[in-house]
Amino acid sequence: MIALLLVLLLALILFGVGFALKALWWVAIAVLVIWAFGFVFRGAAADGTRGRWYRW
């Protein structure tokens, strides 16, 4: 009985980790798309040249 509970608990943990990793992949893709749009649609600087799109 304890072995069955341990197997079920392990399956639940692995399912949670798998779901979290899949969700993190979607977040990474969204950040990449936002970064690409920021790179393509960067605004011009005050002196008319193309400025940096990032702030650091």
C-alpha positions in Angstrom: 0.0 0.0 0.0 2.8 2.4 0.9 4.6 1.6 -2.4 1.5 2.4 -4.4 1.2 5.8 -2.6 4.8 6.5 -3.2 4.4 5.7 -6.9 1.3 7.9 -7.2 3.1 10.7 -5.4 6.1 10.4 -7.7 3.8 10.5 -10.7 2.1 13.6 -9.4 5.4 15.3 -8.8 6.7 14.4 -12.3 3.4 15.6 -13.8 3.7 18.9 -12.0 7.3 19.4 -13.1 6.4 18.5 -16.7 3.5 21.0 -16.7 5.8 23.7 -15.2 8.5 23.1 -17.8 6.0 23.3 -20.6 4.5 26.5 -19.2 8.1 28.0 -18.9 8.7 27.1 -22.6 5.6 29.2 -23.5 6.8 32.1 -21.3 10.2 31.9 -23.0 8.6 32.0 -26.5 6.5 35.0 -25.5 9.6 36.9 -24.1 11.5 36.1 -27.3 8.6 37.5 -29.5 8.4 40.6 -27.4 12.2 41.0 -27.6 12.1 40.6 -31.4 9.4 43.2 -31.7 11.3 45.6 -29.6 14.4 45.1 -31.7 12.5 45.6 -35.0 10.3 48.5 -33.9 12.9 50.5 -31.9 12.3 54.2 -31.9 14.7 56.9 -33.2 16.8 58.8 -30.7 16.5 62.6 -30.2 19.3 63.4 -32.7 17.7 61.5 -35.5 19.8 58.4 -35.3 18.6 55.0 -34.4 19.0 54.6 -30.7 19.3 51.6 -28.4 16.0 49.9 -27.8 17.1 48.7 -24.4 17.7 50.9 -21.3 20.8 49.4 -19.7 
